[in-house]
Amino acid sequence: MTRKTSKSKSKTKAKANTSEEIERLLEIDNVYDPVPPPYQQGPEPIVVCPNDPKDLAEVYEKVNFYAAGVILSVVKMVEGLSMDGYNLEAAEIGAEVMDKGNMPGVVVFTGIIEEYAKMGRTLDALKAYKRMLASKVTPNSYTYSILIETLAGDADPKFLVVAKKYMLEMMGMGMKPNALTYTAVFKGFAQRGKTEEAKQFLEDMKAKGFEPDEKAVREVLMGRRGPMVRSLFNILFGK
């Protein structure tokens, strides 16, 4: 069984300055000026830095302080981790919230990334991820899945390049992308006709121990057919 992708509006037309902003974000590589304080559980509002989304404080409050936002973020992460086989990590997060009353930073920032993804604001989702790292919060496999799917699903091809970067980063940390996540990336290649680039990227992933699961990919696609699907299966399985 695969996790259902969240509904996003990221297929909107990219703004003219998006490419420059993406490149700038990647160049700073988590170096903030001023450097934000590390994440700490508490009632204080988040300190918004120049590199952050303008409405980060409002989204942070929604995810971290409103009961509905807290419950949704925790449940989605625990379920997502469990479905991907990270049962111990899921149990630890559940215990931290339910038994100790703490809200782990990874849940908060992943929830923020998801909020921006749902609004179709891919660049702000990427900014939130950068802020997460700058706040000394380590992403888990669910964080990477949400981020990569958001990037790969955007209309701007620049984001697909970034999705590749974080897919390899995820694998470099010993985490395996699930079928929903890697299908989103290779679907992005197929939609743009970048077959050879996709096949080379697949080889890069295989060098790190990756093998695509045909049955799982078919489950993700839910019976879809057409040129894109044929291209996708050609890339992943040589069919």
HELIX and SHEET records of a PDB file:
HELIX    1   1 THR A   18  ILE A   28  1                                  11    
HELIX    2   2 LEU A   56  PHE A   65  1                                  10    
HELIX    3   3 ALA A   67  MET A   83  1                                  17    
HELIX    4   4 ASN A   87  MET A   98  1                                  12    
HELIX    5   5 GLY A  105  LYS A  118  1                                  14    
HELIX    6   6 THR A  122  ALA A  134  1                                  13    
HELIX    7   7 SER A  141  ALA A  152  1                                  12    
HELIX    8   8 PRO A  157  GLY A  172  1                                  16    
HELIX    9   9 ALA A  179  GLN A  191  1                                  13    
HELIX   10  10 THR A  195  LYS A  206  1                                  12    
HELIX   11  11 GLU A  214  LEU A  221  1                                   8    
HELIX   12  12 PRO A  227  PHE A  237  1                                  11    
END                                                                             
